[in-house]
Amino acid sequence: MADPARAAKMADRIKVIVAKRLEKGIRDPRLGFVTITDVRVTGDLQHASIFYTVYGDEKERADSAAALKSATGMLRSEVGRNITARLTPSLEFIADALPENAKVLEDLLAEARSRDAAVEGLAKSAQYAGDEDPYVKPRVIGDEDQDADETEADRA
């Protein structure tokens, strides 16, 4: 098992190599605007999972996925030439759900903002159910003397 720091370095190196190769261009018209978001390498350095996003609609994503799958062998050869490891890891391209997750989070935040605005509107027009200040106030010493006189009169 390799050192986790070495696996992280190899993952970064693979990310750069694949991104540069995609930037230079793969002669596949199906390949759209692909961005490599992350690469994870297993502890034994035998397998690399490459996460990517594609700018565009669902058809462009599917076409880009097919193009990356067909170019996996060529990209693995490119990685093998540019890393210093005894074995070249196998590559797996995984569509990153980052844009979809970001959309869901944006929708949730918008809903939270609208609910906060509704609560703020209710708070401005709200009235107290009882007294404005329901807490017991400390007695003034002069009031205690008066209360004591009244209780003595009640006893008599």
Backbone torsions as a table, in degrees:
resi	resn	phi	psi	omega
1	MET	NA	133.3	-176.7
2	ALA	-81.4	162.5	175.8
3	ASP	-65.8	135.7	179.2
4	PRO	-58.6	-32.2	177.5
5	ALA	-66.4	-38.4	178.2
6	ARG	-67.1	-39.7	177.3
7	ALA	-63.4	-39.0	178.7
8	ALA	-66.6	-40.5	177.7
9	LYS	-64.5	-41.2	179.2
10	MET	-65.8	-38.9	178.1
11	ALA	-62.1	-43.0	177.4
12	ASP	-63.3	-41.6	-179.8
13	ARG	-65.2	-42.3	178.1
14	ILE	-63.9	-39.2	178.3
15	LYS	-59.6	-44.0	-179.6
16	VAL	-67.8	-43.8	-177.7
17	ILE	-62.5	-48.6	-178.5
18	VAL	-65.9	-41.6	180.0
19	ALA	-63.0	-42.3	178.5
20	LYS	-64.4	-40.4	-179.6
21	ARG	-66.6	-38.5	176.8
22	LEU	-68.2	-32.8	178.0
23	GLU	-69.1	-41.4	177.7
24	LYS	-63.1	-31.3	175.6
25	GLY	112.6	132.1	171.4
26	ILE	-108.9	132.8	-174.2
27	ARG	-77.5	62.6	177.6
28	ASP	-131.4	115.4	-176.8
29	PRO	-67.4	-15.4	179.5
30	ARG	-75.5	-21.2	-175.5
31	LEU	-71.9	121.4	179.8
32	GLY	-95.2	-154.7	179.8
33	PHE	-82.0	94.9	-174.4
34	VAL	-101.5	136.7	175.7
35	THR	-123.2	127.3	176.5
36	ILE	-82.4	118.4	-177.0
37	THR	-95.6	-34.8	-177.1
38	ASP	-161.0	154.4	174.4
39	VAL	-134.5	133.3	176.8
40	ARG	-124.6	131.2	-179.6
41	VAL	-112.4	137.6	178.1
42	THR	-66.1	163.8	-177.3
43	GLY	-61.1	-29.8	-180.0
44	ASP	-91.0	6.0	176.4
45	LEU	62.7	24.6	-177.5
46	GLN	-97.5	-17.4	-175.7
47	HIS	-140.9	135.5	178.0
48	ALA	-122.3	125.8	175.2
49	SER	-99.3	120.9	-177.2
50	ILE	-108.8	118.5	179.9
51	PHE	-96.0	136.0	-177.2
52	TYR	-141.4	158.9	172.1
53	THR	-124.8	155.1	178.7
54	VAL	-126.5	130.2	176.7
55	TYR	-82.5	121.1	179.4
56	GLY	143.2	-170.1	-177.8
57	ASP	-85.9	-174.9	-175.5
58	GLU	-64.3	-35.9	179.4
59	LYS	-65.2	-42.8	178.8
60	GLU	-65.4	-36.0	177.8
61	ARG	-65.1	-43.8	-179.9
62	ALA	-65.8	-41.6	178.3
63	ASP	-63.5	-42.1	179.5
64	SER	-66.4	-36.5	177.7
65	ALA	-63.4	-42.3	178.4
66	ALA	-65.5	-39.8	179.4
67	ALA	-65.1	-42.1	178.8
68	LEU	-66.8	-36.9	178.6
69	LYS	-64.8	-40.1	180.0
70	SER	-73.6	-23.8	-179.3
71	ALA	-94.8	4.9	-176.5
72	THR	-59.1	-43.0	-179.3
73	GLY	-63.4	-44.2	179.1
74	MET	-65.0	-41.3	179.5
75	LEU	-68.0	-34.2	177.0
76	ARG	-66.6	-39.2	176.0
77	SER	-62.4	-41.1	178.6
78	GLU	-63.3	-42.5	178.2
79	VAL	-64.2	-43.2	-179.9
80	GLY	-61.0	-35.0	178.8
81	ARG	-73.3	-24.3	-171.2
82	ASN	-110.0	1.7	175.2
83	ILE	-114.2	159.5	-179.8
84	THR	-107.2	74.6	177.1
85	ALA	-135.4	152.9	-178.8
86	ARG	-65.9	-41.1	179.9
87	LEU	-117.5	144.6	176.8
88	THR	-89.4	127.6	-179.0
89	PRO	-69.7	151.1	173.8
90	SER	-74.8	148.1	-176.5
91	LEU	-109.5	139.9	175.4
92	GLU	-133.4	125.3	179.3
93	PHE	-96.3	126.8	-178.4
94	ILE	-124.4	125.3	177.8
95	ALA	-67.2	124.1	-179.1
96	ASP	-80.1	133.0	-179.0
97	ALA	-88.3	21.5	-177.6
98	LEU	-58.8	-48.5	-179.9
99	PRO	-62.8	-39.4	179.4
100	GLU	-66.6	-42.0	178.2
101	ASN	-64.4	-39.1	178.2
102	ALA	-64.2	-39.2	178.3
103	LYS	-63.6	-44.3	178.6
104	VAL	-62.1	-43.5	179.0
105	LEU	-64.2	-41.1	177.3
106	GLU	-61.7	-41.3	177.6
107	ASP	-63.6	-42.2	178.6
108	LEU	-64.7	-40.7	178.5
109	LEU	-66.0	-38.8	177.4
110	ALA	-64.1	-40.8	177.8
111	GLU	-64.9	-40.5	178.4
112	ALA	-64.0	-41.0	178.1
113	ARG	-62.9	-41.9	-179.6
114	SER	-67.3	-38.2	177.2
115	ARG	-67.3	-39.1	176.9
116	ASP	-62.1	-40.4	178.7
117	ALA	-65.1	-39.6	178.4
118	ALA	-65.0	-42.3	178.7
119	VAL	-65.6	-39.1	178.8
120	GLU	-63.7	-40.3	177.2
121	GLY	-63.7	-41.0	176.9
122	LEU	-66.2	-36.9	-178.7
123	ALA	-66.8	-33.8	-179.7
124	LYS	-68.5	-34.2	-178.0
125	SER	-98.3	7.1	-176.8
126	ALA	-77.0	151.4	176.0
127	GLN	-124.3	158.1	179.8
128	TYR	-71.7	144.6	178.1
129	ALA	-74.8	-32.2	179.2
130	GLY	-125.4	-135.4	176.7
131	ASP	-70.3	156.3	178.4
132	GLU	-62.5	-39.1	179.9
133	ASP	-120.2	98.2	-173.8
134	PRO	-79.4	-0.9	-175.6
135	TYR	-82.7	147.5	179.7
136	VAL	-71.7	132.9	-179.2
137	LYS	-90.3	149.9	176.3
138	PRO	-68.0	143.1	-178.4
139	ARG	-76.3	150.3	173.8
140	VAL	-89.9	143.0	-173.0
141	ILE	-61.3	-35.1	178.7
142	GLY	-63.3	-32.0	179.4
143	ASP	-70.1	-33.6	-178.9
144	GLU	-65.3	-40.8	179.7
145	ASP	-63.1	-40.4	-179.3
146	GLN	-66.9	-40.3	178.5
147	ASP	-65.4	-38.4	179.0
148	ALA	-65.0	-39.4	178.4
149	ASP	-64.3	-39.5	-179.3
150	GLU	-67.4	-38.7	179.6
151	THR	-69.0	-34.8	177.0
152	GLU	-66.4	-38.5	-179.7
153	ALA	-69.3	-34.1	178.6
154	ASP	-67.6	-32.6	-178.5
155	ARG	-70.1	-32.1	-174.5
156	ALA	-77.4	NA	NA
